[in-house]
Amino acid sequence: MLNASILTWLTFLPALGAAVVMLLPRRGRAPQVFTLLLTLLLFAMALHLPAHYDYHQQQGFQDELNVPWIGNPNIHYHVGVDGLSMWLVVLVSFLAPLGVLISWRVIEDRKSEFYALFLLQQTAMYGVFIALDLILYYAFWELSIVPLALLIGMYGRKNGRAAAIKFFLYAFIPSALLLVGMLWLYAQTGTFDLVQLQQQLHGWSTGSHATGLWLTSLAFLLAFAVKVPVFPLHGWLRDGISEAPTAVAMILAGKLGLYSLLRWHVALFPTEAAHIAPLMVALAAIGILYGALLALVQTDLKRLAAYATLSALSFCVLGIYAFTTASMDGAVYQILNESISASAFFMLLGILYERYGTYDMAQLGGVAAKMPRLAVLFVITTLSLIGLPALNNFVGEFLILSGSFQTHARIAAVATLGIIFSAAYMLWMVQRVFYGAPSAHVTGLVRPDVNWRERAALWPTVALMIAMGVASLFWMRAIDLTVPAMAPKIATAHTAFDARIGSTR
């Protein structure tokens, strides 16, 4: 009974909690305390998934629940997890209490609204990762846009409203095309169910539905690529991350879009995905270098983080569309790695801003002498982000690049430069901010080092950076059950495409 309902409880408890937060007293710490306790409970519940995961089941979904929801059209409440989605659910649960801790004293105005929207966003993210019915997925996908836009607009630094509007327009307009594609699929198949769609769409790429299937796959791809974001659809990212509060920046980019590319584009349209893979690989390589080069010239720490995020997420896109088992395994693992390391980075930047009121590197210098504990945490996080061996990002980047060399050797070689550039801008940033000449702004202000609450938020991420670097097989066991089953379908589609092109010539 618990296995059948655990995903439903995980998904809707945060929404219920959001309603409770709005009823709590607005003075004092009641919203923070309640939200922290609820997110810790959700994390404990999420650990049920890997603890009871059947690692001998190589196909299908686990903890599955499939019941009719709406009769006409035929929509089901169909949820479940596999090796692709299970760790993402745990990841969302893990980051949520850290976001509450790091926001404890930062959010003082409209606290109830902040934590209610934060919890509503948790429901949306859980729903995206577990939904196996297209309409159910779309409902959560659309829901995920609204709390993020409101949080950026209401709690942004200076230009929060403009950044929120830009994010909303970038995300919402492609989502309308996504809905059109879903309705076309239903008109042709009579189902929104992922498993049934995969069975029915097999072979359609060469039949009478080929054109419609192509257009639908492009609609799906566009909606997900914007949410990643994939270059050149990244226009919202810089302002979004620059303006977003720390807890929002931790969840803003990457996870939802990358997961959706794998689940609803690559898995649902393998032939079309194989055809467009060379373009996606090229765009990924451009995004890696473009983001890294722009990060090199930034003087604002939040903008540096935004462009570094673009570069890092482009590595995941490269791994997905290189279409080898190693690269796709690495892409899934790197989604987890990047989320953890980038979240720690955003929290550290938030602490710096809380102490000194600026992200401008020209006003920061010699911080290590004033805040040695923060400096240690910053250096560890930086080494993780640049892919130091024995830390988490090294494993994901190595799998992505080694797998990509098998199918796109030249592009993979170019993408490798992104690692060199990332080391350059991250180490330069650490040297300038922490070990450079002390600035008058830093020496003129006496600020405390990281407190117990901030250490409680940061040290779990540091522990995971190390654990996921030296014991990656613990996480890869479930991933390896799902991704290899997808890669042969892509390879078969790619081979068939090449054969048709060859016969035409």
Backbone torsions as a table, in degrees:
resi	resn	phi	psi	omega
1	MET	NA	-39.9	179.9
2	LEU	-66.2	-41.0	179.0
3	ASN	-61.3	-35.1	-178.0
4	ALA	-76.1	-22.1	-174.6
5	SER	-115.4	-7.7	-173.7
6	ILE	-59.6	-40.4	-178.6
7	LEU	-68.4	-36.3	178.1
8	THR	-66.5	-43.7	177.4
9	TRP	-62.3	-44.4	179.0
10	LEU	-59.2	-40.7	-173.4
11	THR	-73.0	-43.4	-169.9
12	PHE	-100.1	-13.0	174.6
13	LEU	-61.1	-41.8	176.6
14	PRO	-60.4	-38.1	178.2
15	ALA	-64.8	-41.0	175.4
16	LEU	-63.4	-40.6	177.6
17	GLY	-62.4	-35.8	178.1
18	ALA	-61.2	-40.2	177.9
19	ALA	-65.6	-39.2	179.2
20	VAL	-64.9	-41.5	-179.4
21	VAL	-57.2	-39.5	-178.3
22	MET	-68.2	-17.2	179.6
23	LEU	-95.3	-10.6	-178.1
24	LEU	-75.8	158.9	175.1
25	PRO	-58.3	136.9	-175.8
26	ARG	-83.1	-15.3	176.6
27	ARG	-91.1	155.3	179.9
28	GLY	81.5	-160.1	-174.8
29	ARG	-109.2	17.4	-177.0
30	ALA	-58.2	-44.7	179.0
31	PRO	-61.0	-42.0	179.5
32	GLN	-65.0	-47.1	-176.5
33	VAL	-62.0	-46.9	-179.8
34	PHE	-62.5	-45.4	-178.4
35	THR	-64.4	-39.6	178.4
36	LEU	-63.8	-46.1	180.0
37	LEU	-63.3	-40.4	179.9
38	LEU	-66.2	-43.8	-178.8
39	THR	-67.7	-32.8	174.5
40	LEU	-66.8	-39.1	175.5
41	LEU	-62.0	-43.9	179.6
42	LEU	-63.7	-38.0	177.4
43	PHE	-63.9	-43.1	177.1
44	ALA	-61.5	-40.0	177.6
45	MET	-66.4	-39.1	-179.0
46	ALA	-64.8	-29.5	178.4
47	LEU	-65.5	-15.6	174.3
48	HIS	-61.0	-31.7	-175.0
49	LEU	-65.3	-56.3	178.1
50	PRO	-68.9	-28.5	-179.3
51	ALA	-66.1	-29.8	-177.6
52	HIS	-115.6	18.0	-179.6
53	TYR	-74.7	135.4	179.0
54	ASP	-88.8	102.1	-176.5
55	TYR	-80.1	1.8	175.2
56	HIS	-97.5	-11.3	177.9
57	GLN	-86.2	110.0	-172.4
58	GLN	-90.5	-15.1	179.8
59	GLN	-136.3	160.0	177.2
60	GLY	84.9	-175.5	-174.7
61	PHE	-114.4	155.8	179.8
62	GLN	-119.0	165.2	-173.9
63	ASP	51.1	40.6	-170.6
64	GLU	-86.8	143.3	174.9
65	LEU	-139.6	125.2	-176.5
66	ASN	-137.3	103.2	179.9
67	VAL	-130.2	147.3	177.7
68	PRO	-61.1	140.9	179.6
69	TRP	-116.0	-55.9	177.8
70	ILE	-127.5	131.8	-176.1
71	GLY	-72.5	-47.2	-178.0
72	ASN	-138.7	109.7	3.0
73	PRO	-69.5	164.7	-173.7
74	ASN	-78.8	93.4	-178.6
75	ILE	-119.9	133.0	-178.8
76	HIS	-116.4	150.6	165.8
77	TYR	-86.0	90.4	-174.7
78	HIS	-118.5	113.1	-179.3
79	VAL	-130.7	156.4	178.3
80	GLY	176.2	167.5	178.2
81	VAL	-131.0	155.4	170.9
82	ASP	-137.5	-166.1	-177.9
83	GLY	-64.3	-19.3	178.4
84	LEU	-79.4	-37.9	-172.2
85	SER	-103.7	-22.1	-173.2
86	MET	-60.5	-48.8	-177.3
87	TRP	-69.5	-25.7	176.6
88	LEU	-69.9	-36.5	175.0
89	VAL	-63.1	-44.4	178.1
90	VAL	-63.9	-38.8	179.3
91	LEU	-60.3	-47.0	178.4
92	VAL	-58.9	-42.0	-180.0
93	SER	-66.5	-36.2	-179.2
94	PHE	-69.2	-42.1	-175.8
95	LEU	-75.6	-25.7	-174.2
96	ALA	-59.4	-52.9	179.6
97	PRO	-64.8	-28.2	177.0
98	LEU	-66.8	-38.7	176.7
99	GLY	-63.5	-36.3	177.7
100	VAL	-67.5	-44.6	-178.7
101	LEU	-61.9	-42.0	-175.7
102	ILE	-75.1	-16.2	179.3
103	SER	-98.1	3.7	-167.3
104	TRP	-54.1	-48.1	-178.9
105	ARG	-110.4	-2.1	-179.6
106	VAL	-79.2	-41.1	-179.3
107	ILE	-94.4	105.8	-179.7
108	GLU	-113.9	-25.9	178.4
109	ASP	-98.2	139.1	177.9
110	ARG	50.9	50.4	-177.2
111	LYS	-64.1	-42.1	-177.9
112	SER	-60.6	-43.1	179.7
113	GLU	-63.9	-40.7	-179.5
114	PHE	-61.1	-51.1	-175.4
115	TYR	-73.2	-28.7	174.7
116	ALA	-66.5	-46.1	177.3
117	LEU	-64.7	-37.3	178.0
118	PHE	-60.6	-44.9	179.3
119	LEU	-69.4	-37.1	177.3
120	LEU	-63.0	-35.8	176.6
121	GLN	-65.5	-33.9	176.4
122	GLN	-62.2	-43.7	177.2
123	THR	-58.7	-45.0	-179.4
124	ALA	-61.5	-42.2	-177.7
125	MET	-69.7	-43.5	174.7
126	TYR	-56.1	-45.9	-176.8
127	GLY	-62.5	-41.1	178.4
128	VAL	-60.4	-40.1	-174.8
129	PHE	-77.3	-23.2	-174.7
130	ILE	-107.4	-15.5	-174.0
131	ALA	-69.6	132.9	177.6
132	LEU	-119.0	6.9	171.7
133	ASP	-112.5	133.5	-172.5
134	LEU	-59.8	-43.6	-178.8
135	ILE	-69.2	-40.2	175.7
136	LEU	-60.9	-44.2	176.9
137	TYR	-60.4	-44.8	-177.1
138	TYR	-63.9	-36.2	178.5
139	ALA	-61.3	-44.6	178.5
140	PHE	-71.4	-36.1	178.7
141	TRP	-60.1	-46.8	178.5
142	GLU	-67.5	-38.6	178.9
143	LEU	-61.0	-33.9	-177.8
144	SER	-65.7	-24.1	-178.0
145	ILE	-73.7	-40.1	-170.3
146	VAL	-67.1	-53.0	-179.7
147	PRO	-60.8	-37.4	179.8
148	LEU	-63.3	-46.2	179.8
149	ALA	-61.7	-43.2	179.7
150	LEU	-65.9	-40.4	-180.0
151	LEU	-65.3	-40.8	177.9
152	ILE	-66.9	-44.5	-177.7
153	GLY	-67.0	-38.2	-175.4
154	MET	-84.3	-28.8	-172.5
155	TYR	-124.4	15.4	177.4
156	GLY	-67.4	165.1	-175.6
157	ARG	-69.2	-70.0	-174.7
158	LYS	-122.4	-47.2	-176.7
159	ASN	-115.5	44.3	-175.9
160	GLY	-61.1	-40.3	-177.5
161	ARG	-65.8	-43.3	179.0
162	ALA	-63.5	-42.1	178.6
163	ALA	-64.9	-38.3	179.8
164	ALA	-66.6	-42.4	178.7
165	ILE	-63.6	-42.9	179.2
166	LYS	-62.1	-45.6	178.3
167	PHE	-60.8	-45.2	-177.7
168	PHE	-62.0	-44.9	-178.8
169	LEU	-66.0	-42.9	178.4
170	TYR	-60.0	-40.1	-175.8
171	ALA	-83.0	-37.0	-171.0
172	PHE	-78.0	-42.5	-175.8
173	ILE	-61.5	-49.1	175.7
174	PRO	-62.6	-28.0	178.7
175	SER	-65.7	-29.5	175.5
176	ALA	-64.6	-41.0	175.7
177	LEU	-65.2	-36.7	176.5
178	LEU	-59.0	-43.2	179.1
179	LEU	-63.2	-40.3	177.4
180	VAL	-60.0	-44.1	178.1
181	GLY	-61.8	-39.8	177.7
182	MET	-62.5	-43.0	-179.4
183	LEU	-66.2	-35.6	177.2
184	TRP	-64.8	-42.5	178.1
185	LEU	-60.6	-41.4	179.9
186	TYR	-66.5	-38.7	179.6
187	ALA	-62.8	-30.4	-178.2
188	GLN	-89.5	-28.0	-172.3
189	THR	-115.9	-22.2	-177.8
190	GLY	76.4	15.6	-179.6
191	THR	-147.7	151.8	171.3
192	PHE	-108.9	1.5	-173.7
193	ASP	-75.2	131.9	-176.9
194	LEU	-59.4	-47.7	-176.3
195	VAL	-63.7	-45.1	179.5
196	GLN	-67.1	-36.9	177.6
197	LEU	-63.6	-42.1	178.8
198	GLN	-61.0	-38.3	179.2
199	GLN	-70.7	-43.5	-175.4
200	GLN	-75.0	-32.0	-177.2
201	LEU	-79.5	-8.2	-179.7
202	HIS	-61.0	122.2	178.7
203	GLY	90.1	-4.4	-178.2
204	TRP	-72.0	-17.5	-174.9
205	SER	-65.6	-18.2	179.6
206	THR	-114.8	5.9	-177.5
207	GLY	-100.4	-160.8	-177.7
208	SER	-70.0	-17.9	-178.9
209	HIS	-93.5	8.7	-171.0
210	ALA	-59.8	-44.9	-177.5
211	THR	-65.2	-46.6	178.5
212	GLY	-61.7	-38.0	179.3
213	LEU	-66.7	-38.7	177.8
214	TRP	-62.2	-48.8	-178.7
215	LEU	-63.6	-38.9	178.7
216	THR	-65.3	-43.2	178.9
217	SER	-62.2	-36.3	178.3
218	LEU	-68.8	-36.7	176.6
219	ALA	-63.2	-43.4	177.0
220	PHE	-62.3	-47.0	-177.2
221	LEU	-60.1	-43.8	-178.6
222	LEU	-62.8	-45.7	-178.9
223	ALA	-61.0	-41.8	-177.7
224	PHE	-76.6	-36.4	-178.1
225	ALA	-64.8	-36.0	177.4
226	VAL	-64.7	-38.9	-175.6
227	LYS	-74.4	-20.3	-178.0
228	VAL	-62.3	-61.1	0.2
229	PRO	-97.0	154.3	174.2
230	VAL	-96.1	136.4	174.0
231	PHE	-58.6	133.6	7.9
232	PRO	-102.3	30.6	-176.7
233	LEU	-97.3	29.8	-172.3
234	HIS	-100.5	13.8	-172.4
235	GLY	-57.7	-26.4	-178.3
236	TRP	-85.4	-16.3	-166.1
237	LEU	-68.8	-46.2	-175.3
238	ARG	-60.7	-50.9	-178.9
239	ASP	-68.5	-37.0	-179.8
240	GLY	-61.4	-49.6	-179.3
241	ILE	-71.3	-38.2	-179.7
242	SER	-61.6	-37.4	-175.2
243	GLU	-92.0	-24.1	-171.9
244	ALA	-69.1	142.7	169.5
245	PRO	-60.5	160.3	-174.5
246	THR	-55.7	-47.2	-177.9
247	ALA	-62.4	-29.5	178.6
248	VAL	-79.5	-41.0	177.8
249	ALA	-59.6	-31.0	-179.6
250	MET	-64.2	-25.2	-176.2
251	ILE	-116.6	4.7	-167.2
252	LEU	-73.7	-45.7	-169.3
253	ALA	-118.4	147.4	165.0
254	GLY	103.4	-69.3	-164.6
255	LYS	-58.6	-52.6	-174.9
256	LEU	-64.5	-44.9	-178.3
257	GLY	-67.9	-43.6	-179.2
258	LEU	-65.9	-44.0	176.2
259	TYR	-59.2	-43.3	-177.4
260	SER	-67.0	-35.1	174.3
261	LEU	-58.2	-43.3	-179.0
262	LEU	-72.4	-46.8	-173.1
263	ARG	-76.0	-42.2	-169.1
264	TRP	-112.1	-8.7	174.0
265	HIS	-109.5	-59.7	-177.3
266	VAL	-65.2	-45.9	-176.4
267	ALA	-74.4	-31.5	-176.5
268	LEU	-88.6	-31.2	-178.2
269	PHE	-127.0	65.2	-174.0
270	PRO	-62.5	-39.7	-179.1
271	THR	-67.5	-47.1	179.5
272	GLU	-64.3	-38.4	177.4
273	ALA	-63.6	-38.3	178.2
274	ALA	-66.0	-37.0	-179.8
275	HIS	-66.1	-39.4	-174.6
276	ILE	-92.9	0.1	-177.6
277	ALA	-57.7	-43.1	179.6
278	PRO	-57.7	-39.0	177.3
279	LEU	-65.6	-43.9	-178.5
280	MET	-65.8	-38.0	177.8
281	VAL	-64.4	-42.6	178.7
282	ALA	-63.8	-44.1	178.5
283	LEU	-64.1	-35.3	177.8
284	ALA	-64.1	-44.1	179.5
285	ALA	-63.7	-41.0	176.9
286	ILE	-62.3	-43.8	179.5
287	GLY	-62.0	-38.6	178.5
288	ILE	-60.3	-50.6	-177.0
289	LEU	-73.4	-41.3	-179.3
290	TYR	-60.3	-48.9	179.6
291	GLY	-63.3	-41.4	-178.5
292	ALA	-67.0	-42.7	-179.0
293	LEU	-66.8	-39.7	176.8
294	LEU	-68.0	-35.8	177.1
295	ALA	-62.7	-32.0	-179.0
296	LEU	-62.3	-28.1	-173.3
297	VAL	-105.5	7.6	-178.6
298	GLN	-82.1	144.7	172.3
299	THR	-111.8	-10.9	176.1
300	ASP	-95.8	124.0	-174.2
301	LEU	-63.3	-37.6	-179.3
302	LYS	-68.0	-38.2	178.1
303	ARG	-70.6	-36.6	173.0
304	LEU	-58.3	-43.9	179.3
305	ALA	-62.9	-37.4	-179.6
306	ALA	-64.3	-47.3	-179.0
307	TYR	-72.2	-32.5	174.3
308	ALA	-64.2	-37.0	177.0
309	THR	-64.0	-42.8	176.9
310	LEU	-58.2	-45.4	-180.0
311	SER	-63.1	-44.8	-177.7
312	ALA	-66.7	-41.4	179.7
313	LEU	-68.1	-29.5	178.0
314	SER	-65.5	-29.4	173.8
315	PHE	-60.7	-41.3	179.1
316	CYS	-64.1	-41.3	177.9
317	VAL	-62.1	-41.7	176.8
318	LEU	-58.3	-45.3	-179.4
319	GLY	-64.4	-38.3	-179.7
320	ILE	-64.1	-48.1	-171.2
321	TYR	-93.9	2.1	167.6
322	ALA	-73.5	-23.0	171.2
323	PHE	59.2	43.3	165.7
324	THR	-117.6	157.8	-179.0
325	THR	-60.1	-42.2	-178.8
326	ALA	-64.2	-45.3	-176.9
327	SER	-67.8	-38.3	179.8
328	MET	-72.5	-38.3	172.0
329	ASP	-57.6	-46.3	-179.6
330	GLY	-63.4	-37.2	179.5
331	ALA	-63.7	-44.7	179.3
332	VAL	-64.4	-43.8	179.6
333	TYR	-65.7	-35.4	-178.5
334	GLN	-72.0	-26.8	173.3
335	ILE	-59.2	-43.4	177.9
336	LEU	-66.4	-47.8	-177.9
337	ASN	-59.6	-49.9	-176.3
338	GLU	-63.1	-38.9	179.5
339	SER	-62.8	-41.5	-178.3
340	ILE	-71.3	-49.7	-177.4
341	SER	-67.2	-43.6	179.5
342	ALA	-65.8	-35.9	177.6
343	SER	-63.2	-42.8	176.2
344	ALA	-61.5	-40.9	179.9
345	PHE	-62.7	-45.1	178.6
346	PHE	-63.9	-38.3	177.9
347	MET	-64.7	-40.8	178.5
348	LEU	-64.6	-41.7	176.2
349	LEU	-63.1	-38.6	178.3
350	GLY	-63.1	-38.4	177.8
351	ILE	-65.6	-42.9	176.9
352	LEU	-58.2	-45.1	-178.8
353	TYR	-65.5	-39.4	179.8
354	GLU	-63.5	-34.3	-178.6
355	ARG	-79.2	-42.8	-169.9
356	TYR	-116.7	-5.3	172.5
357	GLY	69.9	21.6	-179.7
358	THR	-154.8	152.1	169.7
359	TYR	-108.3	5.3	-176.3
360	ASP	-79.1	117.3	-178.1
361	MET	-64.8	-25.0	178.8
362	ALA	-65.3	-24.1	-179.8
363	GLN	-97.6	-0.1	179.9
364	LEU	-117.1	143.0	179.0
365	GLY	175.6	138.4	-178.9
366	GLY	70.2	26.1	-177.7
367	VAL	-66.6	-29.9	-177.4
368	ALA	-58.8	-34.4	179.4
369	ALA	-67.8	-30.0	-179.0
370	LYS	-89.3	-34.1	-174.9
371	MET	-134.7	73.7	-175.7
372	PRO	-64.1	-35.2	179.2
373	ARG	-66.2	-41.5	176.4
374	LEU	-62.3	-38.8	179.5
375	ALA	-62.1	-42.3	179.0
376	VAL	-61.5	-47.7	179.1
377	LEU	-62.6	-38.4	179.7
378	PHE	-64.9	-42.7	-179.2
379	VAL	-65.2	-43.3	178.9
380	ILE	-61.5	-45.8	179.5
381	THR	-63.0	-40.6	178.6
382	THR	-62.1	-43.6	179.3
383	LEU	-63.8	-35.0	175.4
384	SER	-65.2	-45.1	-177.0
385	LEU	-65.4	-30.7	179.9
386	ILE	-89.3	2.0	172.4
387	GLY	81.5	40.2	176.3
388	LEU	-65.5	132.7	176.6
389	PRO	-54.0	143.2	-176.1
390	ALA	84.0	-2.9	171.9
391	LEU	-112.5	165.1	-164.5
392	ASN	-61.8	-44.6	-173.7
393	ASN	-64.5	-24.6	179.1
394	PHE	-61.6	-42.2	-177.4
395	VAL	-62.9	-49.1	-178.6
396	GLY	-64.5	-45.4	-179.1
397	GLU	-66.1	-37.8	178.5
398	PHE	-63.4	-44.9	179.2
399	LEU	-63.7	-41.6	-179.6
400	ILE	-63.0	-49.4	-176.2
401	LEU	-69.9	-41.6	179.7
402	SER	-65.8	-38.7	176.9
403	GLY	-70.4	-37.8	-179.4
404	SER	-68.1	-31.3	178.5
405	PHE	-61.3	-25.5	-178.5
406	GLN	-69.3	-29.3	-175.7
407	THR	-118.4	-26.2	-177.3
408	HIS	-139.6	68.8	-172.0
409	ALA	-61.1	-44.4	-176.5
410	ARG	-67.0	-44.5	179.7
411	ILE	-66.2	-38.8	177.9
412	ALA	-63.2	-38.1	177.7
413	ALA	-63.7	-41.6	177.2
414	VAL	-64.8	-42.6	-178.9
415	ALA	-62.5	-27.6	179.3
416	THR	-60.5	-28.5	177.3
417	LEU	-60.2	-27.5	178.9
418	GLY	-60.3	-33.7	178.2
419	ILE	-67.0	-40.4	178.4
420	ILE	-63.8	-45.5	179.5
421	PHE	-64.2	-37.9	-179.5
422	SER	-64.0	-39.8	175.9
423	ALA	-61.8	-38.5	-178.2
424	ALA	-64.2	-52.3	-174.4
425	TYR	-74.9	-31.5	179.6
426	MET	-71.8	-45.1	-179.7
427	LEU	-68.7	-36.4	175.9
428	TRP	-62.8	-40.9	178.9
429	MET	-63.6	-44.7	179.5
430	VAL	-63.5	-43.4	-179.3
431	GLN	-62.3	-43.0	-176.1
432	ARG	-70.7	-44.2	-175.0
433	VAL	-77.2	-41.2	-170.8
434	PHE	-101.8	-33.9	-173.0
435	TYR	-121.6	8.0	175.8
436	GLY	-80.0	-174.5	178.9
437	ALA	-62.2	132.0	-178.9
438	PRO	-59.9	132.5	178.6
439	SER	-88.2	156.8	179.2
440	ALA	-63.0	-32.2	-179.5
441	HIS	-65.3	-40.3	-178.5
442	VAL	-75.8	-45.5	-178.0
443	THR	-69.1	-24.8	-178.7
444	GLY	-83.2	-6.8	-178.4
445	LEU	-123.1	128.6	175.8
446	VAL	-96.9	115.0	-176.8
447	ARG	-127.0	144.5	179.7
448	PRO	-72.9	153.1	174.9
449	ASP	-72.3	-179.4	-177.7
450	VAL	-57.5	135.3	-179.5
451	ASN	-92.4	179.9	-175.3
452	TRP	-62.2	-36.8	-179.1
453	ARG	-67.3	-40.9	178.4
454	GLU	-69.8	-36.9	175.8
455	ARG	-65.3	-36.9	177.9
456	ALA	-63.8	-29.1	177.7
457	ALA	-81.6	-32.9	-171.6
458	LEU	-91.1	-40.0	-173.9
459	TRP	-64.2	-34.1	174.3
460	PRO	-60.2	-36.7	178.2
461	THR	-68.4	-39.5	177.6
462	VAL	-63.4	-42.0	178.2
463	ALA	-60.7	-40.1	178.8
464	LEU	-70.2	-35.3	176.5
465	MET	-56.3	-41.4	-179.6
466	ILE	-74.9	-47.4	-176.8
467	ALA	-61.7	-42.6	-178.5
468	MET	-74.1	-15.0	175.2
469	GLY	-84.6	-34.4	-175.7
470	VAL	-103.6	-15.4	-178.1
471	ALA	-132.9	48.8	-174.9
472	SER	-64.9	-24.4	-177.9
473	LEU	-62.1	-27.1	178.4
474	PHE	-59.5	-40.6	179.9
475	TRP	-85.0	-31.9	-174.9
476	MET	-73.9	-17.3	-178.5
477	ARG	-57.5	-49.4	-179.0
478	ALA	-71.6	-38.5	179.5
479	ILE	-62.2	-40.9	-178.5
480	ASP	-67.5	-15.5	176.5
481	LEU	-79.8	-22.5	-173.2
482	THR	-105.3	-49.8	-172.2
483	VAL	-64.2	-45.2	-179.9
484	PRO	-58.8	-26.2	177.4
485	ALA	-71.5	-25.2	178.5
486	MET	-82.9	-38.8	-174.3
487	ALA	-60.0	-42.7	178.4
488	PRO	-61.3	-35.6	178.3
489	LYS	-62.6	-41.0	179.1
490	ILE	-66.2	-44.6	-179.2
491	ALA	-62.1	-40.4	178.3
492	THR	-64.1	-43.0	179.0
493	ALA	-63.7	-40.8	-179.5
494	HIS	-65.5	-41.7	179.2
495	THR	-63.8	-42.0	179.2
496	ALA	-64.0	-40.3	178.7
497	PHE	-62.4	-46.9	179.8
498	ASP	-61.9	-37.4	179.4
499	ALA	-65.8	-39.8	179.8
500	ARG	-67.4	-39.7	178.9
501	ILE	-64.5	-40.8	179.1
502	GLY	-64.3	-39.8	179.1
503	SER	-68.4	-33.0	178.8
504	THR	-66.6	-41.2	179.6
505	ARG	-67.5	NA	NA
